[in-house]
Amino acid sequence: MNIVLLNPEIPYNTGNIGRSAVLTNTTLHLIKPLGFSLDEKQLRRAGLDYWHLVDLKVWESYEDFIAGNPNATIYYATTKTKQRYSDVKFKKDDFVMFGPESRGIPETILNANKEKCITIPMIDMGRSLNLSNSAAIILYEALRQTDFEFGE
């Protein structure tokens, strides 16, 4: 599996997702600009002693990421769709993209990929779930669907 963070802003979230990525043999893709340095102490602290083990790919831009993964099946996590993450059929090499914590994936990207947009159901009270929690929820559903084939 592949988790993609588009312009992540909070190092703790990225560190937590990195730890989950290591323990599930998932590649973590970060698309610049990042809201923090990869050398930041909070990032390493959240990732604990796993951060150096993350299969990490850093991309200069969304366009660079798309060009570098031309045949990828990418799902876009958003609150702006009705299609539930549990309703899609994930394959072991799929990508799930999450946007920046403060604003999510830009509407231009979502509108160009409407059929690949997925959401986590929740009540209308809040704006969205925490990024690292959302990534874990969708990652584990994708892994469940692929019989937890970690590709070790």
C-alpha positions in Angstrom: 0.0 0.0 0.0 0.9 3.6 -0.4 -0.1 6.6 1.8 0.4 10.0 0.2 0.4 13.2 2.2 -0.1 16.3 0.1 1.5 19.3 1.8 1.3 18.0 5.4 1.4 20.7 8.0 1.8 19.0 11.4 4.9 16.9 12.1 3.3 14.8 14.8 0.7 13.5 12.3 3.3 12.7 9.7 5.4 10.9 12.4 2.5 8.8 13.5 1.6 7.9 10.0 5.3 7.0 9.3 5.2 4.6 12.3 2.1 2.9 10.9 3.7 2.8 7.5 6.8 0.9 8.9 4.7 -1.6 10.8 2.5 -2.4 7.7 5.2 -2.3 5.1 3.5 0.7 3.5 5.3 3.4 1.4 4.9 6.9 2.7 4.9 9.6 0.0 5.2 13.3 1.0 4.4 16.0 -1.5 6.1 19.4 -1.0 5.7 22.0 0.2 5.9 20.5 3.7 4.9 22.5 6.8 7.9 21.3 8.7 11.5 20.0 8.2 12.1 16.3 7.9 14.8 16.8 10.5 12.3 18.3 13.0 12.4 16.8 16.5 8.5 16.5 16.7 8.5 14.4 13.6 11.1 12.0 14.9 9.5 11.9 18.3 6.1 11.0 16.9 7.7 8.3 14.7 9.7 7.0 17.7 12.6 4.8 16.7 10.8 3.8 13.5 11.3 7.0 11.5 14.6 5.9 10.0 12.9 2.7 8.7 10.1 4.5 6.8 10.0 3.7 3.1 9.8 7.4 2.3 9.5 9.1 -1.0 9.5 12.9 -1.2 8.0 14.6 -4.3 8.6 18.3 -5.3 4.9 18.8 -6.3 1.6 17.1 -7.0 2.5 17.1 -10.7 5.8 15.5 -10.0 4.1 12.8 -8.0 1.6 12.1 -10.8 4.3 12.0 -13.4 6.4 9.6 -11.2 3.4 7.2 -10.7 1.7 7.1 -14.1 -0.2 3.9 -13.7 -1.2 4.3 -10.0 -4.7 3.9 -8.7 -5.1 6.8 -6.4 -7.9 7.3 -3.9 -8.5 10.8 -2.6 -9.6 11.1 1.0 -12.0 14.0 1.5 -15.1 15.0 3.4 -16.6 16.3 0.1 -17.9 13.0 -1.3 -20.5 10.4 -0.4 -18.5 7.4 -1.5 -17.3 5.6 1.6 -13.8 4.2 1.9 -15.3 0.8 2.8 -17.2 0.7 -0.5 -14.2 0.6 -2.8 -12.1 -2.5 -3.6 -8.5 -1.8 -2.7 -5.6 -3.6 -4.3 -2.3 -4.1 -2.6 -0.4 -1.4 -4.6 -3.1 1.3 -4.4 -2.4 4.9 -3.2 -4.5 6.8 -0.7 -3.9 10.6 -0.7 -4.7 12.9 2.2 -4.5 16.7 2.0 -3.1 19.3 4.4 -4.7 19.3 7.8 -6.1 22.8 7.6 -7.8 22.6 4.2 -7.7 19.1 2.6 -7.0 18.2 -1.0 -7.7 21.2 -3.3 -11.1 21.1 -5.1 -9.4 21.2 -8.5 -7.8 17.8 -7.8 -11.0 16.4 -6.3 -13.1 17.5 -9.2 -10.7 15.9 -11.7 -10.9 12.6 -9.8 -14.5 12.4 -8.5 -14.9 8.7 -9.0 -11.8 8.1 -6.8 -12.8 10.3 -3.9 -13.5 8.5 -0.6 -14.7 9.6 2.8 -14.9 8.3 6.3 -18.5 8.6 7.6 -19.0 10.9 10.6 -21.6 13.2 12.1 -21.8 16.8 10.8 -20.6 18.3 14.0 -16.9 18.4 13.2 -14.9 19.4 10.1 -12.9 16.2 9.9 -11.1 13.5 11.8 -7.4 13.8 12.7 -5.1 13.1 9.8 -3.2 10.2 11.4 -6.4 8.6 12.6 -7.9 8.9 9.1 -4.9 7.4 7.5 -4.9 4.5 9.9 -8.6 3.8 9.4 -8.4 3.7 5.6 -5.0 1.9 5.6 -6.3 -0.9 7.7 -9.4 -1.3 5.7 -7.3 -1.6 2.5 -5.0 -4.1 4.3 -8.0 -6.1 5.5 -9.4 -6.3 1.9 -6.0 -7.6 0.7 -5.8 -10.1 3.5 -3.1 -8.2 5.3 -0.5 -9.0 2.6 2.3 -6.9 4.0 4.6 -7.8 1.1 7.5 -8.7 3.4 
